């Protein structure tokens, strides 16, 4: 039997152009209430494939974990942006590159039990230079290039801190012929 929850109240505690911190109270059954607190506009993850088959990744410092993380370019969707517009913007800002060919591969919820934050995964090729990186003040991003088999080996060694990177790689790797044995 599937339960249907009833929202009893909603209060926005804080909001910016990336996310809402809010307090939702909902009723699970006749006696019990529960709470949720956060939702975002969603985010994008771009897997850029260069003409020579290498994959562009970024290495950036992540404050909450006090370490660097290797990831695919991406970030939050701003209010009023589509996921494609955000993918184009994030690739340009974080790498200084552009693509004339974005393919939306899939979308998923990275932490479905805690926050509403849909991740939209794009595969991009036909990559060219757009200029310099346009980083936020909190970003310090280094571009790295890896072959698909190197990324698979990094996965096997447990080198990825970011679960969205792992999910995105799982969704795109067969599309770029990386499972050659």
C-alpha positions, 0 to 999 in steps of 0.5 A: 500500500502506498502512503500519500503524505499531506503538507501541513505548512511551508515556511521559507527560512532563507533563499538565494539564487541557488537554493531555498532553506525552508521548513515543510511540515507534513503528515504521514498518518493520522498521528505523526508529522515530519519535517523537510528543510531544503530544496534547490533549483537543481544542478548540471553535470557536464561530461566534455569529450575532446576530439581525441577522446580524452575527458575533461575533468576539474579538480577543485577544493571543497571547503566542507571536506577540506580537500580537493575533489576531481569532478566533471564541470557543473553547478547549480541552475540559477532561477530562470535558467533551463538545465541546458542554459546552465550546462552551457554557462557552467562549462564556459565559466569553469573551463573557458570552453564551449560546446556546440553539441550538448546531449542530455543523457539523464537526470537523477536525485542525488540525495532523495531522502534529504533534499530536492536537488535534481541533477541533469547530466549532459554529454558534450563534444565539439569542444572549442575555446571560449576564453578564460575561466570565469570563476566565482570567488569561492572557486579555484579550479584546475583542468585535468584530462583523462582517458576513459580507461583512466577514469574507470581505474580512478573509480576502482581505486576509490579516488572520487569524493563526489557521488554525482561524478560517479553517477554521471560517469555510470550514465555516460561511459557506455555512450563513449565506448569506454568499456573496451576490454 
